[in-house]
Amino acid sequence: MTKRTAGNVHRLRSGASNGLYALLTLVLAAGLAWLLSAQLNYFYGFFHDHIGIAETIAEYGPQNRFKDDFETTDRAQRITLFAEIVRAVHSDGEGLKEISYRAAGRTRAVALLHEAEIIHLQDVAHLIGATRLLVILTAMLWAVWTLAKIRRKAPFPPLTQQLGKLLGVSVLIAGLLGVFGFEAVFYQLHIWVFPAEHQWFFYYQDSLMSTMMQAPVLFAYIGGSIAALGVALFCAITALLHRYSRKNAGK
């Protein structure tokens, strides 16, 4: 093998290694963004006010076939209800049956969710548990790889170099959503992920859960906010590690 060939092989290996490390960092950043967003109630209060959720509740609340007067609830109660759902699905579904709302002028609380909704949210809770485990395993692998690079004094690539890989992933995702549409992708993922015998699609007239979440519209905005936060974390992690490796290169 000539020196030129050996150099090309080395560059290919280095590029592949950096690419895999960037992908792992991106997955870690997305996972951290998701966990942080969950702590912030997925920004539900902001989206309630700005994407038409209040108007959706006002229109479809009176049409609900199972529950009455949900449209009389106020913003604060809806934010609390959403937070209780978030807390339940991040706790293996514990407390879903106890979530209730109190309509204006009523003394008795009404259970928010009916049986099919509870079953679906329990499935969501199982999925979240598996995803959380994946984030933990990703974090462990990333930490081991990062420490190994630090011990070998291997350089971390600059952010400008890694942004190209990030752009590639972003273009791929945007392309898929552009071709198929968010709703089609969203529904297909539900078909693949959730048990076929469990209901996961609910008309607004049949589900206060779907109404107060303006499904699937809210999830597009939540996904976008997690993606934006994930990109910011990815950039911060990459820039800090590159700065660290440059600072310690000569030591």
ROFILO-308367 format. One record per residue (C-alpha): residue in three letters; y, x, z. Coordinates in pm, whole numbers, padded with zeros to 5 digits, always signed. Layout:
BEGIN
ALAYXZ;...
This chain:
BEGIN
MET+00000+00000+00000;THR+00337+00145-00103;LYS+00633+00164+00132;ARG+00808-00100-00076;THR+00511-00337-00052;ALA+00476-00271+00320;GLY+00846-00347+00363;ASN+00813-00674+00175;VAL+00513-00776+00384;HIS+00701-00692+00701;ARG+01000-00898+00592;LEU+00775-01192+00504;ARG+00603-01176+00842;SER+00935-01144+01020;GLY+01080-01437+00826;ALA+00774-01653+00897;SER+00783-01561+01265;ASN+01154-01640+01292;GLY+01100-01966+01107;LEU+00822-02077+01343;TYR+01029-01972+01644;ALA+01329-02167+01510;LEU+01109-02474+01459;LEU+00973-02443+01813;THR+01326-02407+01948;LEU+01434-02714+01752;VAL+01146-02920+01893;LEU+01234-02800+02243;ALA+01603-02884+02193;ALA+01514-03232+02063;GLY+01288-03289+02363;LEU+01557-03180+02607;ALA+01811-03400+02427;TRP+01575-03697+02459;LEU+01518-03640+02833;LEU+01892-03597+02893;SER+01972-03911+02692;ALA+01722-04107+02901;GLN+01909-04001+03215;LEU+02228-04132+03053;ASN+02063-04469+02976;TYR+02064-04379+02606;PHE+02439-04456+02598;TYR+02361-04827+02603;GLY+02697-04926+02751;PHE+02882-04759+02465;PHE+02657-04908+02198;HIS+02674-05251+02361;ASP+03048-05248+02298;HIS+03057-05088+01953;ILE+02762-05187+01735;GLY+02764-05564+01782;ILE+02511-05610+02063;ALA+02739-05844+02257;GLU+02786-06055+01944;THR+02410-06060+01878;ILE+02345-06185+02231;ALA+02614-06450+02196;GLU+02454-06572+01871;TYR+02084-06553+01948;GLY+02077-06599+02326;PRO+02116-06980+02294;GLN+01840-06985+02029;ASN+01575-06821+02246;ARG+01259-07031+02264;PHE+01140-06895+02600;LYS+01445-06817+02816;ASP+01772-06997+02880;ASP+02135-06892+02921;PHE+02099-06518+02867;GLU+02424-06530+02671;THR+02606-06609+02999;THR+02518-06267+03146;ASP+02795-06010+03151;ARG+02811-05652+03026;ALA+02735-05495+03364;GLN+02418-05700+03410;ARG+02293-05614+03060;ILE+02349-05243+03121;THR+02153-05274+03446;LEU+01871-05460+03271;PHE+01846-05197+03000;ALA+01845-04923+03267;GLU+01560-05101+03447;ILE+01358-05111+03123;VAL+01428-04743+03062;ARG+01324-04657+03417;ALA+01004-04862+03383;VAL+00890-04717+03051;HIS+00952-04367+03187;SER+00738-04455+03493;ASP+00419-04565+03312;GLY+00542-04925+03291;GLU+00583-04976+03664;GLY+00821-05261+03743;LEU+00833-05428+03402;LYS+00721-05766+03535;GLU+00987-05761+03807;ILE+01286-05717+03575;SER+01494-06036+03586;TYR+01840-06167+03506;ARG+02064-06421+03671;ALA+02251-06655+03436;ALA+02606-06754+03523;GLY+02611-07045+03765;ARG+02238-07013+03843;THR+02100-06924+04186;ARG+01748-06837+04068;ALA+01668-06522+03875;VAL+01464-06551+03554;ALA+01207-06294+03439;LEU+01353-06113+03140;LEU+01026-06032+02964;HIS+00734-06247+02858;GLU+00375-06122+02840;ALA+00378-05988+02482;GLU+00696-05791+02551;ILE+00548-05643+02867;ILE+00234-05535+02679;HIS+00447-05370+02410;LEU+00666-05189+02662;GLN+00353-05073+02843;ASP+00240-04920+02511;VAL+00583-04758+02484;ALA+00539-04618+02835;HIS+00206-04458+02736;LEU+00370-04306+02428;ILE+00656-04169+02637;GLY+00408-04014+02879;ALA+00231-03837+02592;THR+00564-03725+02444;ARG+00680-03589+02780;LEU+00359-03384+02801;LEU+00426-03250+02451;VAL+00779-03147+02554;ILE+00639-02966+02861;LEU+00379-02780+02653;THR+00646-02692+02396;ALA+00873-02559+02671;MET+00590-02346+02812;LEU+00501-02200+02471;TRP+00868-02138+02393;ALA+00919-01962+02727;VAL+00615-01737+02676;TRP+00723-01647+02322;THR+01082-01585+02431;LEU+00979-01361+02721;ALA+00746-01168+02490;LYS+01032-01107+02246;ILE+01258-00995+02531;ARG+00996-00753+02666;ARG+00945-00605+02317;LYS+01322-00598+02270;ALA+01270-00787+01946;PRO+01599-00915+01806;PHE+01675-01285+01807;PRO+01813-01399+01469;PRO+02178-01505+01452;LEU+02276-01871+01446;THR+02404-01841+01089;GLN+02054-01740+00976;GLN+01882-02016+01171;LEU+02122-02283+01050;GLY+01961-02259+00708;LYS+01626-02359+00855;LEU+01792-02637+01054;LEU+01961-02760+00738;GLY+01626-02764+00560;VAL+01466-02982+00827;SER+01771-03211+00832;VAL+01766-03254+00453;LEU+01395-03337+00463;ILE+01441-03604+00731;ALA+01752-03744+00564;GLY+01568-03754+00233;LEU+01277-03951+00379;LEU+01515-04199+00542;GLY+01717-04223+00223;VAL+01414-04295+00007;PHE+01231-04536+00237;GLY+01513-04661+00463;PHE+01530-04641+00842;GLU+01376-04983+00904;ALA+01076-04915+00680;VAL+01011-04580+00850;PHE+01064-04736+01194;TYR+00816-05015+01128;GLN+00558-04786+00967;LEU+00566-04558+01271;HIS+00499-04863+01488;ILE+00198-04951+01273;TRP+00059-04600+01310;VAL+00133-04553+01680;PHE+00070-04886+01853;PRO-00258-05081+01883;ALA-00304-05324+01593;GLU-00391-05609+01830;HIS-00066-05574+02026;GLN+00253-05741+01907;TRP+00545-05505+01851;PHE+00767-05704+01615;PHE+00970-05981+01778;TYR+01222-06218+01625;TYR+01544-06245+01822;GLN+01468-06613+01889;ASP+01146-06508+02063;SER+01258-06203+02257;LEU+01549-06128+02484;MET+01430-05767+02476;SER+01489-05744+02100;THR+01813-05940+02125;MET+01971-05724+02395;MET+01861-05411+02208;GLN+01961-05547+01867;ALA+01634-05395+01744;PRO+01594-05191+01536;VAL+01967-05119+01491;LEU+02015-04975+01840;PHE+01727-04732+01790;ALA+01891-04587+01480;TYR+02202-04510+01685;ILE+01998-04375+01976;GLY+01802-04156+01736;GLY+02125-04030+01583;SER+02276-03948+01923;ILE+01960-03763+02031;ALA+01959-03571+01702;ALA+02324-03472+01744;LEU+02267-03359+02102;GLY+01950-03176+01996;VAL+02137-02986+01724;ALA+02406-02888+01975;LEU+02141-02760+02219;PHE+01961-02574+01940;CYS+02284-02402+01838;ALA+02368-02312+02197;ILE+02021-02171+02271;THR+02009-01973+01946;ALA+02359-01830+01989;LEU+02299-01731+02353;LEU+01969-01558+02275;HIS+02118-01366+01982;ARG+02411-01259+02198;TYR+02168-01146+02467;SER+01958-00941+02224;ARG+02266-00773+02075;LYS+02400-00690+02422;ASN+02070-00537+02531;ALA+01972-00372+02202;GLY+02073-00027+02313;LYS+01935-00039+02666;
